[in-house]
Amino acid sequence: MQDTPDTLLEEIQNGSNESFFILAKQYAPLVAKMVSSFFASGGGARDELLQEAESALLKAALTYDKTQTAVSFGLYAKICIRNALISYRRKVLRRTQREISNKKAGKSRGVQRVLTQSENAEQAIERIVAVLSPYERCVLREYISGKSVREIAQDLNKESKSVYNALFRIREKGKQLERSKKKKD
């Protein structure tokens, strides 16, 4: 068995795993460099990026047309690996954004759940407002109106951390009210 790229590609396309391992070894520096670049830019876990890159190298070896002369296999493989890593990074970013959105939605649902469960909203608001400090009432009013934590902090001339803490206390007080209501029922 010869280790020339054309011979390896032909053997890979005919189903030789051993030939792919030889080719992967030859392209390991390119793969490592590309994976490191994507890993450094927050493209995902190194092992997963490496797996994506190696899969793309295999796909490139299987789909490369040796009869054409416009693009070398090395360039074709690099393009395939790069495209696979870009797609993977996009997938990771979408997943991360979805998780952040779900966490934000979950946090705001806690207060909303307390306000809208079995009793009417006005009674719930009166119950929760009665246990809040004036600052917490102000934060809650702004938060319910749709303002972000940063906007609330700016409007109230406070640090964002202070607003986060107030929202945490509001949630905790809401949960306590919900638990005490369940005990009564």
matplotlib code that plots the C-alpha trace (Angstrom):
import matplotlib.pyplot as plt

x = [0.0, 1.4, 0.8, 0.4, -2.7, -4.3, -3.7, -5.1, -8.1, -8.9, -8.6, -10.7, -13.4, -13.3, -13.8, -10.4, -10.4, -6.6, -6.0, -8.2, -6.1, -3.0, -4.6, -5.8, -2.3, -1.0, -3.6, -3.4, -1.4, -4.0, -6.9, -5.3, -4.6, -8.2, -9.7, -7.5, -8.6, -12.3, -11.8, -10.1, -13.0, -15.6, -16.7, -17.3, -15.6, -12.2, -13.1, -16.3, -14.6, -11.9, -14.6, -16.4, -13.1, -12.2, -15.7, -15.4, -12.0, -13.5, -16.4, -13.9, -11.9, -15.1, -16.5, -13.3, -13.3, -9.8, -10.6, -10.9, -7.7, -9.0, -8.8, -6.2, -7.4, -5.6, -7.6, -10.8, -10.3, -9.5, -12.7, -14.8, -13.3, -13.7, -17.4, -18.1, -16.5, -18.5, -21.7, -20.9, -20.1, -23.4, -25.2, -23.4, -24.3, -27.9, -28.0, -26.4, -28.8, -31.7, -30.5, -30.1, -33.6, -35.0, -33.3, -34.5, -38.1, -37.9, -36.9, -39.6, -42.2, -41.6, -43.0, -45.7, -46.8, -47.3, -49.2, -51.6, -52.3, -55.7, -56.5, -57.1, -54.1, -55.1, -55.3, -52.0, -50.3, -51.7, -50.4, -46.9, -46.7, -47.6, -44.5, -42.1, -39.9, -40.4, -37.3, -38.5, -41.9, -40.2, -38.0, -41.0, -43.0, -40.2, -39.5, -43.1, -43.2, -40.6, -37.4, -34.1, -32.1, -29.6, -32.4, -33.9, -30.5, -30.0, -33.4, -33.1, -29.4, -28.4, -25.9, -27.2, -26.2, -28.6, -31.4, -30.6, -30.6, -34.0, -35.4, -34.0, -35.7, -39.0, -38.9, -38.1, -40.9, -43.3, -42.3, -42.9, -46.3, -47.1, -46.0, -48.0, -51.0, -50.7, -50.5, -53.7, -55.4]
y = [0.0, 3.4, 6.5, 9.0, 11.1, 9.8, 6.2, 6.8, 8.6, 5.8, 3.2, 5.3, 5.6, 1.8, 1.4, 1.2, 2.3, 1.8, 4.3, 6.9, 6.5, 7.2, 10.2, 11.5, 11.2, 13.2, 16.0, 16.0, 19.3, 21.0, 19.6, 20.5, 24.1, 24.6, 23.0, 25.2, 28.3, 27.5, 26.4, 29.7, 31.7, 29.9, 27.4, 24.6, 21.8, 20.8, 17.1, 17.8, 20.1, 17.5, 14.9, 17.3, 18.1, 14.4, 13.6, 16.4, 15.1, 11.6, 13.2, 15.2, 12.0, 10.2, 12.9, 14.3, 14.1, 13.1, 13.7, 17.5, 19.6, 23.0, 22.2, 20.1, 17.6, 19.6, 22.8, 20.8, 19.1, 22.5, 24.0, 21.0, 21.1, 24.8, 24.6, 21.8, 23.7, 26.9, 24.8, 23.3, 26.7, 28.0, 25.0, 25.6, 29.3, 28.5, 26.0, 28.5, 31.2, 28.9, 27.9, 31.5, 32.4, 29.4, 30.5, 34.0, 32.8, 30.4, 33.2, 35.6, 32.8, 32.3, 35.8, 35.5, 32.1, 33.6, 36.5, 34.6, 31.2, 30.4, 33.8, 36.8, 39.0, 42.0, 40.0, 38.3, 41.7, 43.1, 40.0, 40.2, 44.0, 43.9, 41.9, 43.9, 46.8, 50.1, 49.5, 46.0, 47.4, 49.9, 47.2, 44.9, 47.7, 48.4, 44.8, 44.0, 46.9, 45.1, 46.9, 45.0, 44.9, 47.4, 49.8, 49.5, 50.1, 53.2, 54.6, 54.0, 55.2, 51.8, 49.1, 46.2, 43.8, 45.7, 45.2, 41.5, 41.0, 42.8, 40.5, 37.5, 38.6, 39.3, 35.7, 34.2, 36.2, 35.1, 31.5, 31.8, 33.3, 30.4, 27.8, 29.4, 29.5, 25.8, 25.0, 26.8, 25.1]
z = [0.0, -1.0, 1.0, -1.9, -1.6, -4.8, -3.8, -0.3, -1.6, -4.0, -1.2, 1.2, -1.5, -1.8, 1.9, 3.5, 7.1, 7.4, 4.5, 6.2, 9.4, 7.4, 5.7, 9.0, 10.4, 7.5, 8.0, 11.8, 11.9, 9.8, 11.8, 15.1, 13.9, 12.8, 15.9, 18.1, 16.2, 16.6, 20.2, 21.1, 19.6, 21.7, 19.1, 21.4, 23.3, 21.9, 21.7, 19.9, 17.5, 16.8, 16.1, 13.7, 11.9, 11.5, 10.2, 7.7, 6.6, 6.0, 4.1, 2.0, 1.2, 0.2, -2.0, -3.6, -7.4, -8.4, -12.1, -11.7, -11.5, -10.3, -6.6, -4.8, -2.2, 0.6, -0.2, -0.6, 2.8, 4.4, 3.0, 4.2, 7.6, 8.0, 6.9, 9.3, 12.2, 11.3, 11.2, 14.5, 16.1, 14.9, 16.4, 19.7, 19.7, 18.9, 21.8, 24.2, 23.2, 23.6, 27.1, 28.1, 26.8, 28.7, 31.9, 31.6, 30.8, 33.8, 36.2, 35.1, 35.1, 38.9, 39.7, 37.0, 38.3, 41.8, 40.3, 38.1, 39.6, 41.2, 42.7, 40.5, 39.6, 41.6, 44.8, 44.1, 43.4, 46.7, 48.6, 47.1, 47.3, 51.0, 51.8, 49.6, 50.6, 48.8, 46.7, 45.8, 44.8, 42.6, 41.0, 40.5, 38.9, 36.4, 35.8, 35.0, 32.6, 30.6, 31.4, 31.6, 34.8, 33.3, 32.4, 35.9, 37.5, 35.4, 36.1, 39.8, 39.9, 41.4, 40.5, 38.4, 41.2, 43.5, 41.0, 40.6, 44.4, 44.7, 42.0, 43.8, 47.1, 45.2, 43.8, 47.2, 48.8, 46.0, 46.6, 50.3, 49.6, 47.2, 49.8, 52.6, 50.3, 49.4, 53.1, 53.7, 50.9]

ax = plt.figure().add_subplot(projection="3d")
ax.plot(x, y, z, "-o")
ax.set_aspect("equal")
plt.show()
